[in-house]
Amino acid sequence: MKNRQVTLFGASGLIGGILIKQLTEDSSISKIKIVSRRPIKYKHKKIVFYQISFSDQKKLEKCVTDSEVVFSTIGSTNAKVKGDKNAYRKIDFDINLSIAKSCLKMKVNQFQLVSSGGADASSKNFYLKLKGEIETAVFDLKLPSVIILRPSLLLGKRNEFRFGEKIAQILMSLFSFLFSNNYKPIKATSVAKSMLKYSKIKPLGNHLIYNKEMIKDLY
């Protein structure tokens, strides 16, 4: 299992940034396509960078062509979209679905998507409902292998400071012993490790990976 080629969307985020490092250190991977709307700082002999508009389906297809696995850690926040739910949906749903459709057309072996613990298409909570809807839409495509990860609150240093999230991280870390493994905070490194692990296993069909399945790498 050498000379594997992969594509990553969402490299500027917490999980994406960690996953890049893990991918570059993996001897089985020879080429990493990083796709972004903005320039990135990462430089490595394995990395090939594509700066594109995510609304350009043809360019999306080109970016996933010949990749064995495609990872998407793309997701927004309420603060980033300034409360605009349509803008939120365009990022978390529309872009991710376009990537998945590109994988289907270009016959990619596996697509991985980071969702959220508690995702539920029938939820009254906008965020959890949106995450549940993109999960359903991606699963309905019937790709050869789909891995959707549902982490709880992520622990790790982000590029941007999120006051509310930082307070939640501190409080939940202190009282994590009170929560079940599906709701305990989890290190972003553990999520990235799970992504790399499942990229090598490539189980056929649709699979949800819950927080409790990733939590073993927390401590």
Backbone as a chain_set.jsonl record, in Angstrom:
{"seq": "MKNRQVTLFGASGLIGGILIKQLTEDSSISKIKIVSRRPIKYKHKKIVFYQISFSDQKKLEKCVTDSEVVFSTIGSTNAKVKGDKNAYRKIDFDINLSIAKSCLKMKVNQFQLVSSGGADASSKNFYLKLKGEIETAVFDLKLPSVIILRPSLLLGKRNEFRFGEKIAQILMSLFSFLFSNNYKPIKATSVAKSMLKYSKIKPLGNHLIYNKEMIKDLY", "coords": {"N": [[0.847, -1.202, 0.0], [1.622, 1.423, -1.105], [2.671, 4.676, -2.384], [0.292, 6.193, -2.38], [-2.259, 8.486, -3.332], [-3.876, 11.363, -2.164], [-6.586, 13.681, -1.454], [-7.238, 16.756, 0.157], [-9.665, 18.779, 1.596], [-10.26, 21.747, 3.378], [-7.993, 22.456, 4.805], [-7.173, 24.626, 6.334], [-8.426, 24.565, 8.737], [-8.81, 23.355, 12.193], [-8.735, 20.438, 12.493], [-8.028, 19.754, 9.873], [-5.502, 20.992, 9.549], [-3.923, 19.499, 11.313], [-4.233, 16.979, 10.222], [-2.889, 17.243, 7.781], [-0.184, 17.268, 8.581], [0.042, 14.661, 9.598], [-0.428, 13.19, 7.297], [1.717, 13.915, 5.646], [3.757, 12.72, 7.019], [3.289, 10.059, 6.723], [4.446, 7.167, 5.287], [3.231, 5.737, 3.259], [1.934, 7.451, 1.627], [2.277, 9.382, -1.225], [1.552, 11.676, -2.564], [-0.174, 14.653, -1.874], [-2.967, 16.414, -2.422], [-3.941, 19.594, -1.78], [-6.736, 21.543, -1.348], [-8.094, 24.739, -1.605], [-9.818, 27.871, -1.032], [-8.323, 30.021, -0.511], [-4.876, 31.17, -0.268], [-2.405, 28.972, 1.207], [-0.132, 28.141, 3.926], [1.344, 25.854, 4.121], [4.107, 23.855, 3.197], [5.605, 21.283, 1.477], [7.313, 18.505, 0.059], [5.541, 16.56, -0.789], [3.163, 17.859, -1.14], [0.715, 19.32, -3.237], [-0.73, 22.239, -4.249], [-3.994, 23.582, -4.771], [-5.754, 26.351, -5.653], [-8.969, 27.272, -5.749], [-12.347, 28.104, -6.846], [-15.008, 26.92, -4.998], [-17.411, 26.612, -6.18], [-17.038, 25.835, -8.712], [-17.55, 23.135, -10.424], [-16.178, 21.55, -12.264], [-13.492, 22.06, -11.703], [-13.368, 21.086, -9.136], [-13.713, 18.381, -9.65], [-11.353, 17.871, -11.057], [-9.51, 18.186, -9.024], [-9.925, 15.986, -7.388], [-9.425, 13.855, -8.983], [-7.806, 10.786, -9.645], [-7.187, 10.411, -6.99], [-7.001, 8.325, -4.164], [-8.281, 8.52, -1.747], [-10.47, 11.0, -0.47], [-10.57, 13.701, 1.685], [-12.692, 15.707, 3.69], [-12.762, 18.4, 5.769], [-14.232, 20.585, 5.957], [-16.108, 23.215, 7.309], [-18.227, 25.657, 8.797], [-18.756, 28.462, 11.076], [-21.137, 30.08, 13.231], [-20.34, 32.643, 13.83], [-18.511, 33.26, 11.805], [-20.131, 33.407, 9.516], [-21.743, 35.383, 10.248], [-24.257, 34.93, 11.388], [-25.835, 34.3, 9.21], [-27.873, 32.017, 7.919], [-28.246, 30.901, 5.411], [-25.772, 31.279, 4.203], [-24.269, 29.726, 5.885], [-25.318, 27.189, 5.334], [-24.561, 26.944, 2.677], [-21.829, 26.54, 2.857], [-21.419, 24.33, 4.703], [-23.186, 22.388, 3.74], [-23.729, 22.576, 0.829], [-21.129, 22.86, -0.403], [-19.73, 20.621, 0.605], [-21.346, 18.55, -0.383], [-21.012, 18.91, -3.119], [-18.325, 18.254, -3.385], [-18.426, 15.547, -2.658], [-20.029, 14.566, -4.749], [-18.305, 14.989, -6.852], [-16.381, 13.129, -6.218], [-17.835, 10.798, -6.646], [-18.309, 10.92, -9.414], [-15.689, 10.864, -10.418], [-14.85, 8.445, -9.611], [-13.652, 7.925, -7.068], [-12.204, 6.039, -4.457], [-12.761, 6.314, -1.699], [-14.563, 8.552, 0.441], [-14.24, 10.92, 2.983], [-15.769, 12.632, 5.672], [-15.986, 15.188, 8.077], [-18.285, 15.496, 10.546], [-20.563, 16.118, 13.123], [-20.964, 15.378, 16.594], [-24.139, 14.298, 17.674], [-25.466, 14.996, 15.375], [-28.384, 15.253, 13.399], [-30.868, 14.907, 11.151], [-33.508, 15.453, 11.686], [-33.542, 17.168, 13.777], [-34.376, 20.045, 15.804], [-32.563, 21.928, 16.212], [-30.636, 24.146, 14.404], [-27.899, 23.813, 13.579], [-27.269, 21.074, 14.208], [-29.213, 19.824, 12.72], [-28.502, 20.599, 10.117], [-26.012, 19.329, 9.877], [-26.87, 16.687, 10.055], [-28.379, 16.531, 7.722], [-26.48, 16.822, 5.643], [-25.012, 14.532, 6.065], [-26.911, 12.534, 5.417], [-27.404, 13.161, 2.709], [-24.895, 12.687, 1.54], [-24.484, 9.952, 2.113], [-26.563, 8.918, 0.575], [-25.557, 9.013, -1.977], [-24.213, 6.712, -2.467], [-21.439, 6.015, -2.621], [-18.374, 4.08, -3.06], [-17.004, 3.777, -0.568], [-17.727, 5.426, 2.38], [-16.847, 7.48, 5.005], [-18.016, 8.992, 7.8], [-17.326, 11.146, 10.331], [-18.132, 11.754, 13.723], [-17.268, 13.817, 15.881], [-17.149, 15.028, 19.305], [-16.969, 18.0, 21.317], [-14.16, 19.719, 20.2], [-10.72, 19.539, 21.099], [-7.9, 21.569, 21.007], [-5.515, 23.805, 19.462], [-6.652, 26.486, 17.748], [-6.401, 28.507, 14.717], [-7.813, 30.842, 14.87], [-9.204, 32.716, 17.588], [-11.736, 31.54, 19.71], [-13.857, 32.578, 21.957], [-16.144, 31.558, 23.421], [-15.997, 28.831, 22.791], [-13.515, 28.215, 23.895], [-13.95, 28.521, 26.641], [-15.848, 26.514, 26.982], [-14.282, 24.293, 26.359], [-12.482, 24.244, 28.512], [-14.211, 23.899, 30.735], [-15.564, 21.497, 30.055], [-13.429, 19.754, 29.902], [-12.593, 19.671, 32.53], [-14.751, 18.453, 33.732], [-15.088, 16.105, 32.365], [-15.205, 13.487, 33.172], [-17.767, 13.058, 33.918], [-19.227, 12.662, 31.694], [-20.449, 10.481, 29.081], [-18.541, 8.438, 26.774], [-19.309, 9.239, 24.228], [-19.808, 11.905, 24.415], [-17.731, 13.193, 25.601], [-15.119, 15.689, 25.487], [-12.806, 15.787, 22.745], [-9.52, 15.312, 21.483], [-8.34, 17.05, 18.632], [-6.302, 15.847, 17.274], [-6.777, 13.162, 17.687], [-9.054, 12.722, 16.165], [-8.056, 13.209, 13.602], [-6.193, 11.118, 13.48], [-7.914, 8.941, 13.41], [-9.101, 9.375, 10.937], [-6.946, 8.965, 9.209], [-6.423, 6.298, 9.787], [-8.825, 4.973, 8.908], [-8.626, 5.561, 6.246], [-6.85, 3.774, 5.339], [-7.956, 1.318, 5.916], [-10.388, 1.342, 4.511], [-13.272, 0.476, 4.534], [-16.079, -1.022, 2.923], [-19.075, 0.653, 1.804], [-21.397, 2.737, 3.753], [-20.389, 4.469, 6.65], [-20.673, 5.509, 10.004], [-18.631, 7.106, 12.291], [-18.378, 7.246, 15.585], [-17.86, 9.446, 18.442], [-17.032, 7.933, 20.665], [-15.65, 5.895, 19.472], [-13.392, 7.086, 18.615], [-12.276, 8.066, 20.841], [-10.366, 6.63, 22.208], [-7.849, 7.465, 21.551], [-7.53, 9.729, 22.971], [-6.226, 10.073, 25.449]], "CA": [[0.0, 0.0, 0.0], [2.529, 2.555, -1.247], [2.392, 5.664, -3.426], [-1.107, 6.594, -2.374], [-2.543, 9.895, -3.571], [-5.089, 11.782, -1.467], [-6.969, 15.089, -1.575], [-7.775, 17.306, 1.402], [-10.381, 20.058, 1.62], [-10.399, 22.224, 4.748], [-6.662, 22.407, 5.42], [-6.935, 25.763, 7.224], [-9.116, 24.334, 9.999], [-8.095, 22.66, 13.263], [-8.479, 19.037, 12.138], [-7.333, 19.725, 8.592], [-4.089, 21.331, 9.742], [-3.271, 18.355, 11.96], [-4.248, 15.867, 9.268], [-1.816, 17.473, 6.808], [1.077, 16.817, 9.173], [0.018, 13.205, 9.671], [-0.349, 12.669, 5.933], [3.083, 14.097, 5.129], [4.643, 11.797, 7.744], [2.924, 8.678, 6.403], [5.289, 6.695, 4.183], [2.432, 5.135, 2.193], [1.348, 8.527, 0.825], [3.292, 10.039, -2.044], [1.077, 12.961, -3.063], [-1.304, 15.224, -1.138], [-3.558, 17.588, -3.058], [-4.65, 20.453, -0.833], [-7.63, 22.418, -2.107], [-8.574, 25.832, -0.766], [-10.206, 29.1, -1.73], [-7.311, 31.026, -0.183], [-3.509, 30.617, -0.185], [-2.058, 28.314, 2.463], [1.277, 28.28, 4.284], [2.014, 24.558, 4.168], [5.023, 23.513, 2.112], [6.221, 19.955, 1.636], [7.531, 17.913, -1.26], [4.383, 15.741, -1.162], [1.967, 18.695, -1.281], [0.396, 20.098, -4.434], [-1.8, 23.143, -3.815], [-4.95, 24.071, -5.76], [-6.62, 27.428, -5.166], [-10.105, 27.28, -6.675], [-13.676, 28.447, -6.346], [-15.707, 25.673, -4.734], [-18.624, 26.55, -7.007], [-16.615, 25.344, -10.024], [-17.609, 21.681, -10.325], [-15.129, 20.948, -13.102], [-12.216, 22.15, -10.984], [-13.471, 20.142, -8.024], [-13.48, 17.051, -10.219], [-9.932, 17.769, -11.378], [-8.76, 18.091, -7.771], [-10.069, 14.655, -6.78], [-9.032, 12.846, -9.971], [-6.679, 9.899, -9.328], [-6.971, 10.282, -5.546], [-7.568, 7.114, -3.583], [-9.156, 8.98, -0.672], [-10.697, 12.442, -0.384], [-10.972, 14.118, 3.024], [-13.242, 17.055, 3.833], [-12.963, 18.898, 7.127], [-14.838, 21.901, 5.754], [-17.249, 23.556, 8.153], [-18.187, 27.059, 9.193], [-19.282, 28.791, 12.399], [-22.138, 31.144, 13.194], [-19.625, 33.921, 13.849], [-17.905, 33.509, 10.492], [-21.159, 33.767, 8.53], [-22.49, 36.491, 10.873], [-25.644, 34.535, 11.629], [-26.55, 34.057, 7.954], [-28.08, 30.573, 7.816], [-28.06, 30.495, 4.012], [-24.326, 31.207, 3.984], [-23.834, 28.56, 6.668], [-25.711, 25.997, 4.583], [-23.774, 26.889, 1.442], [-20.516, 25.986, 3.187], [-21.461, 23.013, 5.335], [-23.963, 21.422, 2.948], [-23.545, 22.648, -0.628], [-19.744, 22.594, -0.803], [-19.397, 19.219, 0.9], [-22.064, 17.671, -1.302], [-20.36, 19.05, -4.429], [-17.087, 17.467, -3.31], [-18.819, 14.134, -2.673], [-20.492, 14.256, -6.103], [-17.096, 14.923, -7.677], [-15.771, 11.823, -5.908], [-18.646, 9.779, -7.31], [-18.082, 10.988, -10.858], [-14.3, 10.522, -10.749], [-14.622, 7.078, -9.108], [-12.757, 7.909, -5.904], [-12.493, 4.861, -3.628], [-13.329, 6.645, -0.393], [-14.773, 9.946, 0.825], [-14.38, 11.111, 4.426], [-16.338, 13.928, 6.041], [-16.121, 15.45, 9.507], [-19.606, 16.029, 10.878], [-20.614, 16.545, 14.519], [-21.737, 14.577, 17.526], [-25.516, 14.77, 17.802], [-26.057, 15.326, 14.068], [-29.7, 14.624, 13.253], [-31.628, 15.635, 10.135], [-34.831, 15.817, 12.205], [-33.354, 18.024, 14.949], [-34.877, 21.418, 15.741], [-31.376, 22.769, 16.267], [-30.197, 24.396, 13.029], [-26.577, 23.24, 13.335], [-27.337, 19.61, 14.219], [-30.068, 19.444, 11.574], [-27.685, 20.783, 8.917], [-25.024, 18.251, 9.846], [-27.595, 15.46, 9.741], [-28.813, 16.566, 6.324], [-25.358, 16.55, 4.737], [-24.698, 13.107, 6.228], [-27.891, 11.77, 4.64], [-27.19, 13.428, 1.283], [-23.657, 12.008, 1.116], [-24.746, 8.512, 2.148], [-27.474, 8.589, -0.524], [-24.819, 8.931, -3.245], [-23.754, 5.322, -2.604], [-20.024, 5.902, -2.984], [-17.832, 2.787, -2.64], [-16.728, 3.822, 0.866], [-17.918, 6.742, 2.987], [-16.601, 7.552, 6.445], [-18.432, 10.258, 8.389], [-16.898, 11.159, 11.727], [-18.954, 12.606, 14.582], [-16.58, 14.162, 17.127], [-17.77, 15.94, 20.249], [-16.214, 19.251, 21.38], [-12.763, 19.492, 19.827], [-9.648, 20.144, 21.876], [-6.751, 21.876, 20.159], [-5.264, 25.226, 19.249], [-7.109, 26.972, 16.447], [-5.763, 29.721, 14.218], [-8.595, 31.97, 15.364], [-9.65, 32.539, 18.975], [-13.185, 31.466, 19.914], [-13.99, 32.707, 23.404], [-17.135, 30.63, 23.944], [-15.493, 27.469, 22.654], [-12.408, 28.04, 24.834], [-14.545, 28.319, 27.961], [-16.464, 25.177, 26.952], [-13.19, 23.308, 26.399], [-11.961, 24.199, 29.879], [-15.225, 23.328, 31.623], [-15.826, 20.097, 29.721], [-12.237, 18.97, 30.236], [-12.597, 19.501, 33.98], [-15.841, 17.567, 34.148], [-15.265, 15.076, 31.333], [-15.501, 12.2, 33.809], [-19.217, 12.962, 34.103], [-19.852, 12.414, 30.395], [-20.172, 9.219, 28.395], [-17.508, 8.611, 25.751], [-19.831, 9.893, 23.028], [-19.959, 13.338, 24.648], [-16.508, 13.762, 26.144], [-14.321, 16.438, 24.509], [-11.818, 14.936, 22.098], [-8.433, 16.022, 20.817], [-8.412, 17.054, 17.168], [-5.312, 14.88, 16.787], [-7.407, 11.839, 17.708], [-9.957, 12.657, 15.01], [-7.199, 13.088, 12.424], [-5.639, 9.76, 13.492], [-8.975, 8.038, 12.955], [-9.259, 9.577, 9.503], [-5.837, 8.29, 8.54], [-6.633, 4.864, 9.985], [-9.88, 4.471, 8.029], [-8.208, 5.717, 4.844], [-6.088, 2.575, 5.006], [-8.855, 0.167, 5.991], [-11.36, 1.536, 3.422], [-14.416, -0.445, 4.585], [-17.078, -0.73, 1.902], [-20.372, 1.142, 2.257], [-21.508, 3.944, 4.565], [-20.021, 4.232, 8.044], [-20.599, 6.602, 10.964], [-17.631, 6.869, 13.327], [-18.797, 8.05, 16.731], [-16.837, 9.964, 19.343], [-16.534, 6.854, 21.533], [-14.723, 5.066, 18.692], [-12.155, 7.861, 18.451], [-11.836, 8.539, 22.154], [-9.238, 5.839, 22.725], [-6.612, 8.199, 21.307], [-7.594, 11.005, 23.689], [-5.248, 10.164, 26.55]], "C": [[0.883, 1.253, 0.0], [2.044, 3.488, -2.348], [0.915, 6.036, -3.522], [-1.229, 8.095, -2.588], [-3.862, 10.251, -2.899], [-5.355, 13.262, -1.73], [-7.587, 15.545, -0.263], [-8.422, 18.662, 1.162], [-10.522, 20.478, 3.083], [-9.09, 22.242, 5.509], [-6.425, 23.527, 6.427], [-7.594, 25.587, 8.588], [-8.275, 23.538, 10.99], [-7.74, 21.224, 12.883], [-7.673, 18.946, 10.849], [-5.849, 20.005, 8.722], [-3.303, 20.195, 10.372], [-3.176, 17.178, 10.996], [-3.151, 16.021, 8.221], [-0.495, 16.928, 7.336], [1.15, 15.29, 9.215], [0.165, 12.577, 8.289], [1.069, 12.788, 5.371], [4.053, 13.121, 5.78], [4.369, 10.332, 7.425], [3.662, 8.218, 5.143], [4.499, 6.096, 3.019], [1.856, 6.184, 1.238], [2.435, 9.294, 0.084], [2.864, 11.427, -2.528], [-0.167, 13.39, -2.294], [-1.777, 16.471, -1.869], [-4.323, 18.365, -1.995], [-5.437, 21.483, -1.626], [-8.209, 23.477, -1.18], [-9.0, 27.013, -1.623], [-9.167, 30.202, -1.521], [-5.931, 30.375, -0.121], [-3.268, 29.966, 1.172], [-0.545, 28.396, 2.684], [2.053, 26.971, 4.202], [2.893, 24.325, 2.941], [5.685, 22.187, 2.423], [6.331, 19.347, 0.252], [6.354, 17.059, -1.729], [3.163, 16.583, -1.545], [1.892, 19.406, -2.625], [-0.839, 20.933, -4.075], [-2.667, 23.609, -4.99], [-5.809, 25.147, -5.115], [-7.751, 27.605, -6.177], [-11.344, 27.877, -6.021], [-14.431, 27.135, -6.164], [-17.02, 25.552, -5.509], [-18.316, 26.021, -8.407], [-16.506, 23.813, -9.973], [-16.502, 20.999, -11.129], [-13.782, 20.961, -12.386], [-12.214, 21.23, -9.769], [-13.153, 18.728, -8.511], [-12.006, 16.838, -10.544], [-9.114, 17.539, -10.113], [-8.853, 16.707, -7.136], [-9.645, 13.529, -7.719], [-7.759, 12.11, -9.546], [-6.357, 9.805, -7.831], [-7.677, 9.033, -5.036], [-8.591, 7.455, -2.503], [-9.259, 10.499, -0.728], [-11.233, 12.757, 1.005], [-11.604, 15.51, 2.958], [-13.458, 17.366, 5.308], [-13.587, 20.288, 7.073], [-16.056, 22.084, 6.648], [-17.115, 24.994, 8.597], [-18.638, 27.228, 10.639], [-20.283, 29.925, 12.243], [-21.471, 32.514, 13.134], [-19.061, 34.266, 12.473], [-18.925, 33.958, 9.452], [-22.078, 34.862, 9.065], [-23.975, 36.166, 11.017], [-26.459, 34.249, 10.385], [-26.675, 32.544, 7.728], [-27.921, 30.068, 6.389], [-26.58, 30.348, 3.679], [-23.74, 29.988, 4.702], [-24.116, 27.277, 5.886], [-24.88, 25.83, 3.306], [-22.417, 26.246, 1.698], [-20.622, 24.54, 3.656], [-22.201, 21.957, 4.514], [-23.559, 21.441, 1.477], [-22.126, 22.282, -1.064], [-19.377, 21.13, -0.569], [-20.11, 18.246, -0.03], [-21.452, 17.729, -2.698], [-19.067, 18.247, -4.474], [-17.413, 15.976, -3.409], [-19.281, 13.708, -4.069], [-19.313, 14.159, -7.069], [-16.39, 13.588, -7.468], [-16.513, 10.699, -6.616], [-18.342, 9.739, -8.806], [-16.676, 10.514, -11.24], [-13.863, 9.182, -10.151], [-13.553, 7.001, -8.015], [-13.163, 6.746, -4.994], [-13.183, 5.2, -2.312], [-13.451, 8.153, -0.192], [-14.971, 10.008, 2.329], [-14.845, 12.531, 4.731], [-16.406, 14.046, 7.555], [-17.457, 16.132, 9.75], [-19.58, 16.497, 12.338], [-21.393, 15.551, 15.365], [-23.137, 15.161, 17.656], [-26.176, 15.156, 16.497], [-27.351, 14.551, 13.864], [-30.542, 15.462, 12.296], [-33.004, 16.07, 10.62], [-34.751, 16.752, 13.421], [-33.954, 19.418, 14.73], [-33.733, 22.418, 15.843], [-30.807, 22.923, 14.855], [-28.891, 23.681, 12.701], [-26.628, 21.718, 13.238], [-28.178, 19.08, 13.064], [-29.267, 19.516, 10.278], [-26.655, 19.672, 8.776], [-25.691, 16.917, 9.497], [-28.011, 15.395, 8.284], [-27.664, 16.284, 5.366], [-24.924, 15.094, 4.869], [-25.614, 12.254, 5.349], [-27.649, 11.916, 3.147], [-25.954, 12.706, 0.749], [-23.86, 10.497, 1.094], [-25.611, 8.076, 0.971], [-26.773, 8.475, -1.873], [-24.305, 7.523, -3.521], [-22.336, 5.224, -3.172], [-19.483, 4.561, -2.503], [-17.578, 2.708, -1.131], [-16.886, 5.248, 1.37], [-17.7, 6.626, 4.49], [-17.029, 8.933, 6.923], [-18.135, 10.196, 9.878], [-17.722, 12.166, 12.522], [-18.228, 12.911, 15.903], [-17.433, 15.066, 18.01], [-16.97, 17.253, 20.218], [-14.739, 18.986, 21.139], [-11.794, 20.231, 20.731], [-8.452, 20.361, 20.965], [-6.648, 23.369, 19.95], [-5.652, 25.631, 17.834], [-6.319, 28.206, 16.03], [-6.485, 30.966, 14.707], [-9.094, 31.663, 16.77], [-11.17, 32.551, 19.045], [-13.435, 31.439, 21.415], [-14.941, 31.67, 23.996], [-16.648, 29.195, 23.903], [-14.374, 27.2, 23.646], [-12.931, 27.778, 26.242], [-15.157, 26.92, 28.043], [-15.409, 24.087, 27.043], [-12.668, 23.134, 27.825], [-12.937, 23.489, 30.809], [-15.456, 21.843, 31.356], [-14.63, 19.201, 30.015], [-12.202, 18.674, 31.73], [-13.618, 18.467, 34.429], [-16.099, 16.43, 33.165], [-15.627, 13.713, 31.919], [-16.998, 11.989, 34.014], [-19.938, 12.569, 32.813], [-19.531, 11.014, 29.882], [-19.159, 9.493, 27.294], [-18.003, 9.272, 24.472], [-19.924, 11.399, 23.183], [-18.739, 13.983, 25.282], [-15.799, 14.594, 25.08], [-13.205, 15.546, 23.97], [-10.752, 15.776, 21.408], [-8.591, 15.926, 19.305], [-7.416, 16.073, 16.578], [-5.902, 13.47, 16.741], [-8.342, 11.657, 16.521], [-9.142, 12.453, 13.737], [-6.59, 11.683, 12.333], [-6.663, 8.745, 12.995], [-9.185, 8.157, 11.452], [-8.175, 8.845, 8.724], [-6.008, 6.776, 8.621], [-7.669, 4.305, 9.024], [-9.559, 4.652, 6.549], [-7.424, 4.497, 4.383], [-6.963, 1.326, 5.022], [-9.837, 0.156, 4.814], [-12.513, 0.52, 3.453], [-15.467, -0.042, 3.562], [-18.379, -0.236, 2.528], [-20.271, 2.399, 3.104], [-21.222, 3.639, 6.036], [-20.0, 5.523, 8.849], [-19.589, 6.222, 12.035], [-17.945, 7.817, 14.485], [-17.614, 8.452, 17.607], [-16.204, 8.846, 20.181], [-15.542, 5.946, 20.806], [-13.389, 5.768, 18.457], [-11.505, 8.206, 19.786], [-10.625, 7.798, 22.691], [-7.903, 6.527, 22.507], [-6.538, 9.506, 22.089], [-6.492, 11.147, 24.722], [-3.984, 9.374, 26.232]], "O": [[0.895, 2.03, 0.955], [1.15, 3.159, -3.128], [0.366, 6.173, -4.615], [-0.415, 8.875, -2.093], [-4.851, 9.533, -3.042], [-4.471, 13.998, -2.169], [-8.363, 14.816, 0.355], [-7.81, 19.571, 0.601], [-10.866, 19.657, 3.933], [-9.075, 22.062, 6.727], [-5.56, 23.396, 7.292], [-7.346, 26.377, 9.5], [-7.169, 23.102, 10.672], [-6.573, 20.836, 12.946], [-6.741, 18.148, 10.75], [-5.028, 19.343, 8.088], [-2.151, 19.953, 10.011], [-2.169, 16.471, 10.958], [-2.546, 15.03, 7.813], [0.224, 16.219, 6.632], [2.187, 14.7, 8.908], [0.815, 11.542, 8.14], [1.56, 11.877, 4.705], [5.053, 12.735, 5.174], [5.141, 9.458, 7.819], [3.516, 8.81, 4.073], [5.028, 5.96, 1.916], [1.352, 5.844, 0.168], [3.387, 9.79, 0.686], [3.709, 12.257, -2.862], [-1.09, 12.603, -2.086], [-1.062, 17.471, -1.926], [-5.251, 17.837, -1.382], [-4.887, 22.2, -2.461], [-8.744, 23.167, -0.115], [-8.599, 27.14, -2.78], [-9.136, 31.188, -2.257], [-5.827, 29.161, 0.059], [-3.865, 30.367, 2.171], [0.218, 28.681, 1.761], [3.284, 26.977, 4.213], [2.483, 24.565, 1.806], [6.253, 21.995, 3.498], [5.524, 19.647, -0.629], [6.18, 16.854, -2.931], [2.241, 16.089, -2.195], [2.861, 20.007, -3.089], [-1.861, 20.395, -3.651], [-2.16, 23.977, -6.05], [-6.513, 24.883, -4.14], [-7.527, 28.031, -7.31], [-11.381, 28.12, -4.815], [-14.486, 26.323, -7.087], [-17.661, 24.501, -5.491], [-19.229, 25.786, -9.198], [-15.493, 23.27, -9.532], [-15.959, 19.98, -10.703], [-13.024, 19.993, -12.453], [-11.181, 20.661, -9.415], [-12.419, 17.982, -7.862], [-11.471, 15.75, -10.33], [-8.139, 16.787, -10.127], [-7.941, 16.301, -6.415], [-9.519, 12.38, -7.296], [-6.772, 12.725, -9.144], [-5.363, 9.186, -7.449], [-8.804, 8.731, -5.429], [-9.615, 6.788, -2.357], [-8.279, 11.194, -0.995], [-12.216, 12.166, 1.453], [-11.108, 16.388, 2.252], [-14.226, 16.697, 6.0], [-13.484, 21.066, 8.021], [-16.922, 21.213, 6.727], [-16.002, 25.495, 8.757], [-18.873, 26.244, 11.341], [-20.274, 30.641, 11.242], [-21.965, 33.429, 12.475], [-19.124, 35.414, 12.033], [-18.621, 34.795, 8.602], [-23.064, 35.225, 8.425], [-24.835, 37.019, 10.796], [-27.656, 33.98, 10.484], [-25.698, 31.879, 7.386], [-27.506, 28.928, 6.178], [-26.178, 29.423, 2.973], [-22.841, 29.318, 4.194], [-23.263, 26.395, 5.79], [-24.544, 24.714, 2.912], [-21.911, 25.498, 0.862], [-20.003, 23.642, 3.087], [-21.878, 20.771, 4.586], [-23.099, 20.431, 0.944], [-21.942, 21.488, -1.986], [-18.79, 20.481, -1.435], [-19.538, 17.228, -0.422], [-21.379, 16.711, -3.386], [-18.751, 17.63, -5.491], [-16.763, 15.237, -4.147], [-18.958, 12.608, -4.518], [-19.323, 13.345, -7.993], [-15.869, 12.991, -8.411], [-15.898, 9.762, -7.125], [-18.144, 8.672, -9.387], [-16.494, 9.846, -12.259], [-12.685, 8.827, -10.176], [-12.676, 6.138, -8.036], [-14.353, 6.508, -4.792], [-14.072, 4.478, -1.861], [-12.578, 8.925, -0.59], [-15.763, 9.252, 2.891], [-14.377, 13.499, 4.131], [-16.833, 13.115, 8.238], [-17.722, 17.213, 9.222], [-18.655, 17.206, 12.738], [-22.366, 14.955, 14.901], [-23.301, 16.378, 17.738], [-27.324, 15.598, 16.494], [-27.414, 13.349, 14.122], [-30.887, 16.602, 12.605], [-33.61, 16.964, 10.029], [-35.774, 17.085, 14.02], [-34.024, 19.9, 13.6], [-33.914, 23.61, 15.591], [-30.529, 21.927, 14.188], [-28.784, 23.019, 11.668], [-26.092, 21.137, 12.294], [-27.891, 18.022, 12.504], [-29.34, 18.614, 9.443], [-26.451, 19.139, 7.686], [-25.142, 16.12, 8.737], [-27.998, 14.324, 7.678], [-27.85, 15.578, 4.375], [-24.509, 14.485, 3.883], [-25.153, 11.367, 4.631], [-27.683, 10.936, 2.403], [-25.969, 12.176, -0.362], [-23.445, 9.834, 0.143], [-25.418, 6.989, 0.428], [-27.328, 7.905, -2.813], [-24.0, 7.177, -4.663], [-22.075, 4.444, -4.089], [-20.079, 3.954, -1.614], [-17.894, 1.703, -0.494], [-16.255, 6.17, 0.853], [-18.295, 5.778, 5.155], [-16.463, 9.938, 6.495], [-18.623, 9.319, 10.592], [-17.978, 13.28, 12.064], [-18.549, 12.316, 16.933], [-18.319, 15.772, 17.529], [-16.361, 17.578, 19.199], [-14.137, 18.134, 21.793], [-12.009, 21.391, 21.085], [-8.038, 19.457, 20.241], [-7.589, 24.111, 20.229], [-5.059, 25.177, 16.856], [-5.667, 28.86, 16.844], [-5.87, 32.008, 14.933], [-9.371, 30.512, 17.108], [-11.818, 33.451, 18.511], [-13.25, 30.411, 22.067], [-14.595, 30.982, 24.956], [-16.85, 28.432, 24.847], [-14.274, 26.099, 24.185], [-12.416, 26.913, 26.951], [-15.003, 26.227, 29.048], [-15.607, 23.078, 27.719], [-12.441, 22.013, 28.281], [-12.556, 22.599, 31.569], [-15.534, 21.035, 32.282], [-14.796, 18.025, 30.339], [-11.833, 17.577, 32.149], [-13.389, 17.709, 35.371], [-17.19, 15.861, 33.133], [-16.265, 12.891, 31.262], [-17.442, 10.866, 34.255], [-21.109, 12.19, 32.836], [-18.49, 10.44, 30.201], [-18.94, 10.645, 26.92], [-17.202, 9.81, 23.707], [-20.1, 12.109, 22.193], [-18.715, 15.198, 25.481], [-15.858, 14.258, 23.897], [-12.722, 14.655, 24.669], [-11.047, 16.818, 20.823], [-8.928, 14.872, 18.766], [-7.649, 15.523, 15.501], [-5.565, 12.68, 15.86], [-8.417, 10.574, 15.94], [-9.491, 11.627, 12.894], [-6.482, 11.121, 11.243], [-6.332, 7.815, 12.26], [-9.419, 7.158, 10.772], [-8.446, 8.193, 7.715], [-5.768, 6.061, 7.647], [-7.431, 3.278, 8.388], [-10.142, 3.984, 5.696], [-7.34, 4.218, 3.188], [-6.746, 0.394, 4.247], [-10.086, -0.884, 4.204], [-12.704, -0.219, 2.487], [-15.717, 1.146, 3.359], [-18.745, -0.644, 3.63], [-19.224, 3.042, 3.175], [-21.746, 2.675, 6.594], [-19.39, 6.511, 8.439], [-19.676, 5.142, 12.621], [-17.792, 9.033, 14.369], [-16.527, 7.881, 17.524], [-14.989, 8.822, 20.378], [-14.699, 5.306, 21.436], [-12.385, 5.129, 18.142], [-10.336, 8.588, 19.846], [-9.927, 8.318, 23.561], [-6.927, 6.219, 23.19], [-5.612, 10.297, 21.906], [-5.893, 12.214, 24.859], [-3.058, 9.338, 27.042]]}, "num_chains": 1, "name": "protein.A"}
